[in-house]
């Protein structure tokens, strides 16, 4: 879970049909899930994501084209 600044938070849930441009909301629940963050880490900005493992790989194919490891 991301590290959030200390405080109370809520999540709204919605069910809709259609595209992002044209849609119909069928149901919307405000404050469906409530929780409190008791962060013990320092957060810079609104959300902190723990970096436990970082991997960077670069491959070069037989034509000399470099691509990232995805």
HELIX and SHEET records of a PDB file:
SHEET    1   A 2 UNK A   3  UNK A   4  0                                        
SHEET    2   A 2 UNK A  47  UNK A  48 -1                                        
SHEET    1   B 2 UNK A   7  UNK A  18  0                                        
SHEET    2   B 2 UNK A  23  UNK A  37 -1                                        
SHEET    1   C 2 UNK A  58  UNK A  60  0                                        
SHEET    2   C 2 UNK A  66  UNK A  68 -1                                        
END                                                                             
